[in-house]
């Protein structure tokens, strides 16, 4: 690679970083400034909206000296367990729907109809059927994770180049070889996009499950803080939930980039 080409590639990376990092950073800082002004001027009482600096202090105190990390660990385990169940069901079912017209005609209406059922309505039924504890909350998370993964799996498999598939069959590639060496690698970016969205939703499922079925995670902590009218505590817990979703999203996004680079 010549020096000019290397310099051009470096400049492109810098422009990409600039466009990807600077806009959300400026927007976030602008929101913090407006938030701080609103609380300092008394336009909104601190009971309803704590000042950013006070919230930051409270959050750090909860993390290092309180029980916030313990509650967070419980929610993470529930979300990951539900994600595992959802991924384990969605991937093979998505493959079946993508590769079988009969299966697609039979299953797709029910898959779509399942999204009309709100998680809050399903949670009491799961408590009646399964009981309380980790399992029903994980199942609720799995139901939320399931849909985006199955949709992206079907989309990824159906969008594969038929010429590539036909050439592989002509070369004598069997079903397993087709799946492992051609279909899965080519559809993986789309599948990972569904996993990324599903993992983010799993946090929501865990919190909703704890609201209805109890537990020892962040959803239960939110319930206690709501009853005690602990506004700054509620905000602190919500900050942790946002960080969890962002971390899960970022981890899968990193995996996507590594896959695309290879």
C-alpha positions in Angstrom: 0.0 0.0 0.0 1.4 3.4 -1.0 1.8 6.3 1.5 -1.0 8.2 -0.2 -3.4 5.2 0.0 -2.5 4.7 3.6 -3.1 8.3 4.4 -6.4 8.2 2.7 -7.5 5.2 4.6 -6.5 6.8 7.9 -8.4 10.0 7.0 -11.5 7.9 6.2 -11.3 6.2 9.6 -10.9 9.6 11.3 -14.0 10.9 9.4 -16.0 7.8 10.4 -15.0 8.2 14.0 -15.8 11.9 13.9 -19.2 11.3 12.5 -20.0 8.4 14.7 -18.7 9.8 18.0 -19.1 13.6 17.9 -22.8 13.9 17.1 -24.1 11.8 20.0 -21.5 13.3 22.3 -22.6 16.9 21.5 -26.2 15.9 21.8 -25.7 14.2 25.2 -23.7 17.2 26.6 -26.4 19.6 25.3 -29.1 17.6 27.1 -27.0 17.6 30.3 -26.6 21.4 30.1 -30.3 22.0 29.6 -31.1 19.5 32.4 -28.7 21.3 34.8 -30.1 24.7 34.0 -33.7 23.5 34.5 -32.8 22.1 38.0 -30.6 25.0 39.1 -33.2 27.7 38.2 -35.9 25.8 40.0 -38.0 25.4 36.9 -38.5 21.8 38.0 -38.4 20.8 41.6 -35.5 18.4 42.5 -38.1 15.9 43.9 -39.3 15.3 40.3 -35.9 15.8 38.5 -32.7 15.6 40.5 -29.7 17.6 39.3 -27.2 15.7 37.1 -24.3 16.1 39.5 -26.4 14.9 42.4 -27.6 12.0 40.4 -24.0 11.1 39.4 -22.9 11.2 43.1 -25.9 9.1 44.1 -25.3 6.6 41.3 -21.6 6.1 42.2 -22.5 5.8 45.9 -25.0 3.1 45.0 -22.5 1.2 42.9 -19.5 1.3 45.3 -21.3 1.4 48.7 -24.8 0.2 48.1 -26.6 -2.9 46.7 -27.0 -1.7 43.1 -24.4 -4.1 41.8 -26.1 -7.1 43.5 -29.4 -6.2 42.0 -27.8 -5.7 38.6 -26.2 -9.1 38.7 -29.6 -10.8 39.2 -31.1 -8.9 36.3 -28.2 -9.8 34.0 -28.5 -13.5 34.8 -32.2 -13.4 34.1 -31.7 -11.5 30.8 -28.9 -13.8 29.7 -30.8 -17.0 30.6 -33.8 -15.6 28.6 -31.6 -14.7 25.7 -30.1 -18.2 25.6 -33.6 -19.7 25.5 -34.8 -17.2 22.8 -31.8 -17.7 20.6 -32.0 -21.5 21.0 -35.6 -21.5 19.7 -35.4 -18.7 17.2 -32.5 -19.8 15.2 -33.7 -23.3 14.2 -37.2 -22.1 13.8 -36.1 -19.2 11.6 -34.1 -21.7 9.4 -37.1 -23.9 9.1 -39.3 -21.0 8.0 -36.7 -19.7 5.6 -36.2 -23.0 3.9 -39.7 -24.5 3.9 -42.7 -22.9 2.3 -45.1 -25.1 4.2 -43.5 -24.2 7.5 -43.5 -20.5 6.6 -47.2 -20.6 5.8 -48.1 -22.6 8.9 -45.9 -20.7 11.5 -45.5 -17.1 10.3 -49.0 -15.9 11.3 -48.6 -17.3 14.8 -45.1 -15.7 15.1 -46.6 -12.4 14.1 -49.6 -12.8 16.4 -47.3 -13.5 19.4 -46.1 -9.9 19.2 -49.6 -8.6 19.9 -49.4 -10.0 23.4 -47.9 -7.5 25.9 -45.3 -8.8 28.3 -47.2 -7.4 31.2 -50.2 -9.5 30.3 -48.1 -12.7 29.8 -46.2 -12.4 33.1 -49.1 -13.4 35.4 -49.8 -16.4 33.2 -46.2 -17.5 33.4 -46.3 -17.2 37.1 -49.4 -19.4 37.2 -48.0 -22.0 34.9 -44.3 -22.1 36.0 -44.3 -20.5 39.4 -41.9 -17.8 40.6 -38.1 -17.4 40.4 -35.6 -17.3 37.6 -37.3 -19.6 35.1 -40.6 -17.7 34.5 -38.7 -14.4 34.2 -36.2 -16.0 31.8 -39.1 -17.4 29.7 -40.6 -13.9 29.5 -37.3 -12.5 28.4 -37.1 -15.2 25.8 -40.4 -14.2 24.3 -39.2 -10.7 23.8 -35.8 -11.8 22.4 -37.4 -14.4 20.1 -39.1 -12.1 17.5 -36.3 -9.9 16.3 -33.9 -12.9 16.1 -36.3 -15.0 14.1 -37.2 -12.2 11.7 -33.5 -11.3 11.0 -32.6 -15.0 10.6 -35.3 -15.5 8.0 -34.4 -12.3 6.3 -30.7 -13.2 6.2 -31.3 -16.7 4.8 -33.8 -15.6 2.2 -31.5 -12.8 0.9 -28.6 -15.2 0.1 -27.4 -15.2 -3.5 -29.2 -18.1 -5.2 -26.3 -18.4 -7.7 -23.9 -19.1 -4.9 -26.3 -21.7 -3.4 -26.8 -23.3 -6.9 -23.0 -23.5 -7.5 -22.5 -25.2 -4.2 -25.1 -27.8 -4.9 -23.6 -28.4 -8.3 -20.2 -29.0 -6.6 -21.9 -31.7 -4.4 -22.1 -29.8 -1.2 -24.5 -31.5 1.2 -27.1 -30.1 3.6 -24.7 -29.8 6.5 -21.9 -28.4 4.4 -24.3 -25.9 2.9 -25.5 -24.7 6.3 -22.1 -24.6 8.0 -19.8 -23.2 5.2 -22.2 -21.1 3.1 -25.6 -20.2 4.7 -24.4 -19.5 8.3 -21.4 -17.3 7.4 -23.3 -15.3 4.8 -26.4 -14.8 7.0 -24.4 -14.2 10.2 -24.4 -10.4 10.0 -28.2 -10.3 9.8 -28.6 -12.9 12.5 -26.2 -10.9 14.8 -28.3 -7.8 14.2 -31.3 -9.6 15.5 -29.3 -10.9 18.5 -28.2 -7.3 19.2 -31.8 -6.0 19.3 -33.0 -9.1 21.2 -30.4 -8.8 23.9 -31.4 -5.2 24.5 -35.0 -6.2 24.9 -34.1 -8.9 27.3 -33.3 -6.3 29.9 -36.8 -5.0 29.5 -38.2 -8.5 29.9 -36.3 -9.0 33.1 -37.6 -5.8 34.6 -41.2 -6.4 33.6 -41.0 -9.9 35.0 -39.7 -8.7 38.3 -42.4 -6.1 38.4 -45.1 -8.8 38.2 -43.5 -11.9 39.6 -41.0 -10.5 42.1 -37.3 -11.2 42.2 -34.1 -9.8 43.5 -33.1 -7.7 40.5 -33.4 -4.1 39.3 -37.2 -4.4 38.6 -37.8 -5.3 42.2 -35.5 -2.4 43.3 -37.6 0.0 41.1 -40.8 -1.2 42.8 -39.4 -0.5 46.2 -38.1 2.9 45.2 -41.4 3.8 43.6 -43.3 2.9 46.9 -40.8 5.0 48.9 -41.0 7.9 46.4 -37.3 7.8 46.1 -36.9 9.8 42.9 -33.1 10.0 42.8 -32.9 6.3 43.5 -35.3 5.6 40.6 -33.1 7.7 38.3 -30.0 5.9 39.5 -31.5 2.5 38.8 -32.7 3.7 35.4 -29.2 4.9 34.6 -27.9 1.4 35.4 -30.5 -0.2 33.1 -29.5 2.1 30.3 -25.9 1.2 30.8 -26.7 -2.5 30.8 -28.6 -2.2 27.5 -25.8 -0.1 26.0 -23.1 -2.7 27.0 -25.0 -5.6 25.6 -25.7 -3.7 22.4 -22.0 -2.7 22.2 -20.7 -6.2 22.7 -22.8 -7.7 19.9 -22.0 -4.7 17.7 -18.3 -5.4 18.3 -18.8 -9.1 17.3 -20.6 -7.9 14.1 -17.7 -5.7 13.1 -15.2 -8.6 13.7 -17.3 -10.9 11.6 -17.6 -8.3 8.8 -13.8 -7.7 8.9 -13.1 -11.4 8.5 
